[in-house]
Amino acid sequence: MLSSSLGRKFVMAVTGLFLISFLVVHLSGNLLLFKEDGGAAFNAYAHFMGTNEVIRVMEIVLFAGIIFHFAEGVSLVLKNRKARPQRYAQKDPSGATWSSRWMGALGGIITVFLVLHLSDFFYKSRLATPEPGVIELVDADGTRNLYAVVREAFAVSWYSGVYVVCMVGLAFHLVHGFRSAFQTLGLSHRGYALQVRRLGAAFAILVPLAFASMPIYFYLRSLN
């Protein structure tokens, strides 16, 4: 069942909704970056996320979800291209939206973002050895000054620019993915399909916008 086209779409829908829920949790913690306390609240949050055993287990589940979502997405894109080798005409007769036709490319943009994000932030928060000038500890409990890592990373113009572009890609990816996941799982009824589309559109705009505001905020502050 999971090897069929329907099964793969089911895996995409389940993992997609799981990753959407993760975005909400991740954003709620990252909003602490805006608290004017020198990064104390954000560093405490990051320390909790890195030391809590339940969170560490959920990280494994999260990475598994990312891998499954990526693998099934690539598989579906290749299968669709094989089924339709000619490129889309100026107007697709099937009525597919722009974001649905380019989900593969949008997924590629998000993959590039994940590689950058994990190498610059996850690695430094969990794996890199703290040392002066790279990652400093803020107390004897081993809390890392990840606020400083974020501030310095987003002070680089090209990095902040890439981050914002990737958030635009995420927004378009979510526009189609949110609604498609509900349809695949049979959760989109004619009576509330419009509400699902509106909720998906609002989520696709507000969440990436909130994430994009962080590099913009720190970059503008670095100019002062």
N, C-alpha and C positions, 0 to 999 in steps of 0.2 A: 504493500500500500504506500509506504514512504518513498519507494523508488518511482512511483507514477507521478505524472504532472500534478494531479490533484493532491497527492501526498506531500510533494515538495512545496506546494503553495500553502498547505496546512502548516508545515514546519516553519515556513517564512512568516506566516501570520502569528503563530504562537511566540516565536523568538522575537519577532518585531514588536509585539505588544509588551513583552518582557523588557526589551531594551528601552521602549518608550517609558515604562514605569521607572527604569533606572535613571533616565534623563531627569525626571522630576526630583528624585532623591538627590542626585548629584548636583542639580541646580540649587536646591534648597541649602546645601552645605556651602557651595561656592559663593552664594550671595553674602556670606560672612566676610568676603573680601572687601565689601563696601563699608564695613563697620570701622569707624574711625578710632581704632584702639591699637594701632601699630601692628596689627595682624594677630593679636593674642587669641581672639575667638576662632579665627580660621585655623591657626596652628593647633589649638586644642581639639578642634573638630577633626583635623587631619590625623592627629596622634591617636584619637579614639578609633577612627576608621582603620588605622594601620595596626592596632594592637588588639582589638576586640575579636575573639575567636569566631563568633557567629558571622561577623562581617567578612572575615578571611575566607570562611567556607563559601559565603555568597559570592565572593570574588571569583572563585573557581567556577561556580555556576554561571556567572556573568561572562567569563571568558569562553566557556563552552557555548553559551548562547550566541556570542559574537561570531565564533568559528562556524557554527551551524548555519547562522543567518548568511554569512559571507559565502560559504560553500554552496548552499542551495540557491542563493542569488546568482552566482556565476553559472551554475548548472542551468537555471531557467533562462538566463540571457543567451547562453550558447544554443539551447534547444530552440528558443524563439528565432534566433538568427538562422538556424538550419532550416526551420519551417518556412521562413520568409527571407530568402537570401537577398532579395532586392531591397534597397533602402526605401524608407517611407517617402511617399509623394508629398507634395507641398501640403496637401490636406489628406489625412488618413481616413479612408472610407469607413473604418471600424468605429470612428468617433473617439478614439483613445486620446487622452489629454497629453500635453507636452511632457509633463512630469512622468507619466506612466511609460511613455515611449523611451525616455532617457533615464530610466531607473538604474540601468547598468552603469552609465557614465557618472551619475550622481553617487552611486555606491562607491565608485572608484575614488571620487573626491573625498568621501568620508573615510575611506581606507587610508588615504594619504594623511588625512588629519589624525587618525588614530595612531599611526606610526609616529608622527611628530609628537603627539600628545603623550603617548606612553613613554617615549624615549626621554622627553624633557621633564615630565612631571611624575609619572608613576615610578620610573626608575629612581629618580632622586628622592622620592618619598619612602621607598621601600628597600631598594637594593644598594644604592650608592653609599659609600662610607662617608659619614660626616667629617668634614675637615674645613679649617678656616679658608675663606675665600671661595668655597664651593657650596657647601651646605653647613650651616652653623647650627648648633644646638642652643635652645633657648632656656633650658633648665636641666636639672640633674636627672630627671625622669627619662631623658632621651628624646624629648619633643624637638622635632626639627623645625627650623625656621623656613617653612615652605612658602610663607607669605613673601619673603624676600626673593625666593626663586621665581615666583609668579611675577612679582613686580619687575625684576630685572629682565625676564623673558619678554614681557609685553612692552618694555621700553624700547625694544628693537622694532623698527618700523616695518621691515619686510615680514617678520614673524607675526606681528599683529595683523598685518594685511592678509596674510595667508589664512590666519585663524578666522577672520571675518568672512573671507570668500568661502571657506569651508562651511561656515554657519549658514550662508546663503544656500549652498548645496544641500545641507541638511534640511533646511526649510522646504525646499522643493521635493526632497525625498520623502519627508513626512506628509506633505500634502496628499500624495497618492497612497503612501504606505498605511497611514492611519485608517483611511476609508476602506482600502483594499483588505486589510486584516479583518475588519468587522464583517465585510461581505463574505470572505472565505470561510470564516467560522460560523456563518449563518446568524450573525448577531445584528444584521442590518435589515430591519423590517420597513415596509413601505410607509408605515405610520410614523416612524421616527428617523427615516433615512436622511431627511433634510437636517435634522438636529445633529446627527452623527457627522455629516459633512461640515456643518458650521463649527462643531466642536473640534474636528480635525484641523480645519483651516486656522482656527484661533490658536490651537496648540502649536501648529507648524510655524506660525508667525511669532508668537510670544516667547516660546522657549528658546529658539535659536537667537532671537533678538536679545534676550537676557544674557545668553552666553557671549554674544558678540559685543555687548556693552562692556564686558570686563577688559578685553585688550584695548578698546578705545579709551576707557577710563584711565588705565595705567599709562598708556602711551601719552595721552594729553597731560597727565600729571608729571611725566618725565620731562616735558618741555618747559616746565616752570622752573 
